[in-house]
Amino acid sequence: MSSLQYTVRGVPTELDAELRREARETGKSLNALVLETLEQAKLPARPVVHDDLDWFVGAVTSDGGEFDDAQAWLNGLPNEPA
């Protein structure tokens, strides 16, 4: 994969210190952090894909109606405290 290289001059000391601190704290290289920061600032946001429960959908098997029976029993209890 071909990539472009930039040389950036005149980076203020405070910005350098903040970028290096964040890179250190996040475990990223300074280059990776600068690229990520530029991308977030200048490119449209990528759509967020939520797939954290995809593995679960359809994985539940029938319990033979035991849950429904228990729910019906709970629903039949008096609503007022004794």
NORDASUL-V990489 format. One record per helix or strand. SS is the DSSP state (2 for helix, 1 for strand). FROM is the first residue (numbers start at 1). LEN is the number of residues. If there is no record, write none. Layout:
# NORDASUL-V990489
((SS & FROM & LEN) (SS & FROM & LEN))
This chain:
# NORDASUL-V990489
((2 & 13 & 14) (2 & 30 & 13) (2 & 66 & 10))
